[in-house]
Amino acid sequence: MKISQATKNSLMKDKYFWYILRVKGGKEKQTIAKIQELAKERDYQKNILEFRFLPQKKKEKNLLPGGYIFLSCYPSSELVRIIYSVPEVISFLNHKKNSEILPEPLSSQASNDLLNLFHNTELLGGAQKKGSDFQIGDLVKISQGSFANCQGRITDINKQKKIVTLNVNFFGRLTSLDVAIENCLHIN
């Protein structure tokens, strides 16, 4: 497999990068176990730093649909082949299965957004952390809805309704918005 210039530049900065795998929904845990087993058999487990995914609950609204695994790894042609050999793996995001080029890692900004998402979400059960994790004055980003990607500071927290009030800058004026806590991500 060939390595694109963007990937070469990334490899020079660090060893491990975040990738998104599309997999059969509801099979995330089994897929991770199979990838780990095959990587261990072929002595590539050192190339994988960690896996993450958001478990799906039928009764809860989730930030992301099922069928995605977030993978931090050091890319190599053999590791990509190992991952694609698992039947539940559909593809790396934005990568063709039989491509001769390694998949592109997530950008630094996308990686930071991803880590913030996991920081603000309990991985066991996929439920959002309680409002007590947010404090007045925290800078947050709205993750979904009409105001997705807008940033603002928390001015009020209603723990019973699970809503925060944010001051968001629209056209040079601060505007108050009420946003569900599960739609807010901490910004560092």
C-alpha positions as CSV (number, residue, x, y, z in Angstrom):
1,M,0.0,0.0,0.0
2,K,1.1,3.5,-0.7
3,I,1.1,6.2,1.9
4,S,-0.3,9.6,0.9
5,Q,1.6,12.8,1.7
6,A,-0.9,13.8,4.4
7,T,-0.4,10.5,6.2
8,K,3.4,10.8,5.8
9,N,3.2,14.3,7.4
10,S,1.1,12.9,10.3
11,L,3.4,9.9,10.8
12,M,6.3,12.3,11.4
13,K,4.5,14.0,14.3
14,D,3.3,11.1,16.3
15,K,3.0,7.3,16.2
16,Y,-0.7,6.7,16.8
17,F,-3.7,8.2,15.0
18,W,-7.4,8.0,15.3
19,Y,-9.5,6.3,12.6
20,I,-13.2,5.5,12.3
21,L,-14.3,2.0,11.3
22,R,-17.7,1.3,9.8
23,V,-18.9,-2.0,11.1
24,K,-22.2,-3.9,11.3
25,G,-24.4,-2.2,13.8
26,G,-24.7,-3.9,17.2
27,K,-21.5,-6.0,16.5
28,E,-19.0,-3.4,17.9
29,K,-17.7,-5.5,20.9
30,Q,-17.4,-8.7,18.9
31,T,-15.6,-6.9,16.0
32,I,-13.1,-5.3,18.4
33,A,-12.5,-8.7,20.0
34,K,-11.9,-10.3,16.6
35,I,-9.5,-7.5,15.5
36,Q,-7.6,-7.8,18.7
37,E,-7.3,-11.6,18.4
38,L,-6.1,-11.5,14.8
39,A,-3.6,-8.7,15.6
40,K,-2.2,-10.7,18.5
41,E,-1.9,-13.8,16.4
42,R,0.1,-11.9,13.8
43,D,2.1,-9.9,16.3
44,Y,0.5,-6.5,15.4
45,Q,-1.2,-5.8,18.8
46,K,1.5,-3.2,19.5
47,N,0.2,-1.2,16.5
48,I,-3.2,-0.8,18.3
49,L,-3.4,1.7,21.2
50,E,-7.1,1.6,21.9
51,F,-10.7,1.1,20.6
52,R,-13.7,3.1,21.6
53,F,-17.4,3.1,20.6
54,L,-20.7,4.4,22.0
55,P,-23.0,1.5,23.0
56,Q,-26.5,1.9,21.7
57,K,-29.6,1.8,23.8
58,K,-32.9,1.5,22.1
59,K,-34.7,3.7,24.5
60,E,-32.1,6.5,24.5
61,K,-31.3,9.1,21.9
62,N,-27.6,8.7,21.0
63,L,-25.1,11.2,19.7
64,L,-23.9,8.8,17.1
65,P,-25.5,6.0,15.2
66,G,-24.4,2.4,15.9
67,G,-21.9,0.7,13.7
68,Y,-18.9,2.9,14.3
69,I,-15.7,2.0,16.1
70,F,-13.0,4.6,16.9
71,L,-9.5,3.1,16.6
72,S,-6.2,4.7,17.7
73,C,-3.4,2.8,15.9
74,Y,-0.2,3.0,14.1
75,P,-1.1,2.3,10.5
76,S,0.5,-0.3,8.4
77,S,-0.5,-2.2,5.3
78,E,-0.7,-5.5,7.2
79,L,-2.8,-4.0,10.0
80,V,-5.3,-2.7,7.5
81,R,-5.5,-6.1,5.9
82,I,-6.0,-7.7,9.3
83,I,-8.8,-5.3,10.1
84,Y,-10.5,-5.8,6.7
85,S,-10.3,-9.6,7.1
86,V,-12.9,-9.4,9.9
87,P,-16.3,-10.0,8.3
88,E,-18.1,-7.4,10.4
89,V,-15.8,-4.6,9.2
90,I,-17.4,-2.6,6.3
91,S,-14.6,-0.1,5.8
92,F,-12.5,2.7,7.3
93,L,-14.4,5.9,7.0
94,N,-13.6,7.5,3.6
95,H,-11.5,4.6,2.4
96,K,-12.1,1.9,-0.2
97,K,-11.6,-1.6,1.0
98,N,-9.2,-2.7,-1.9
99,S,-7.3,0.6,-2.1
100,E,-3.5,0.5,-2.3
101,I,-3.3,3.7,-0.1
102,L,-3.5,3.6,3.7
103,P,-6.6,5.2,5.2
104,E,-6.3,8.9,6.2
105,P,-6.3,9.5,9.9
106,L,-8.7,12.0,11.5
107,S,-7.5,15.5,11.6
108,S,-6.2,16.9,14.9
109,Q,-9.4,18.9,15.3
110,A,-11.6,15.9,14.6
111,S,-9.5,13.8,17.0
112,N,-9.9,16.4,19.8
113,D,-13.7,16.6,19.1
114,L,-13.8,12.8,19.3
115,L,-11.9,12.7,22.6
116,N,-14.2,15.4,24.0
117,L,-17.2,13.3,23.0
118,F,-15.9,10.3,24.9
119,H,-14.9,12.5,27.8
120,N,-18.5,13.8,28.1
121,T,-20.1,10.4,27.6
122,E,-20.1,7.4,30.0
123,L,-18.8,4.5,27.9
124,L,-20.7,2.0,30.0
125,G,-24.3,2.3,28.8
126,G,-23.9,5.3,26.6
127,A,-25.7,7.7,28.9
128,Q,-24.6,11.3,29.2
129,K,-22.9,12.4,32.3
130,K,-25.0,14.1,34.9
131,G,-25.3,17.9,34.8
132,S,-23.1,18.1,37.8
133,D,-20.1,17.6,35.5
134,F,-20.9,21.0,33.9
135,Q,-20.4,24.2,35.8
136,I,-21.5,27.7,35.2
137,G,-18.9,29.4,33.1
138,D,-17.8,26.3,31.2
139,L,-17.3,26.7,27.5
140,V,-19.3,24.1,25.5
141,K,-20.0,23.2,21.9
142,I,-23.5,22.2,20.8
143,S,-23.2,18.7,19.2
144,Q,-26.6,18.4,17.4
145,G,-29.7,20.3,16.5
146,S,-30.3,23.6,14.7
147,F,-27.3,25.2,16.5
148,A,-24.9,22.3,16.1
149,N,-21.2,23.4,16.3
150,C,-22.1,26.7,18.0
151,Q,-20.1,27.5,21.1
152,G,-21.1,29.3,24.2
153,R,-20.6,29.7,28.0
154,I,-23.0,28.1,30.4
155,T,-24.9,30.7,32.4
156,D,-27.5,28.4,34.1
157,I,-28.0,24.7,34.7
158,N,-31.4,23.1,35.3
159,K,-30.5,19.6,36.6
160,Q,-34.1,18.5,36.9
161,K,-34.9,19.3,33.2
162,K,-31.4,18.4,32.1
163,I,-31.0,21.7,30.3
164,V,-28.3,24.3,30.3
165,T,-28.6,27.9,29.3
166,L,-25.8,29.1,27.1
167,N,-24.7,32.6,25.9
168,V,-23.9,32.2,22.2
169,N,-22.5,34.9,19.9
170,F,-24.8,35.5,17.0
171,F,-23.9,38.3,14.6
172,G,-21.9,40.1,17.4
173,R,-24.7,39.8,20.0
174,L,-24.9,37.4,22.9
175,T,-28.0,35.3,22.7
176,S,-29.3,32.9,25.4
177,L,-30.1,29.4,24.3
178,D,-31.6,26.5,26.3
179,V,-29.9,23.3,25.2
180,A,-30.3,19.7,26.4
181,I,-27.2,18.7,28.5
182,E,-26.7,15.6,26.3
183,N,-26.2,17.9,23.3
184,C,-23.3,19.8,25.0
185,L,-19.6,18.9,24.8
186,H,-16.9,20.4,26.9
187,I,-14.3,22.5,25.1
188,N,-10.9,22.7,26.7
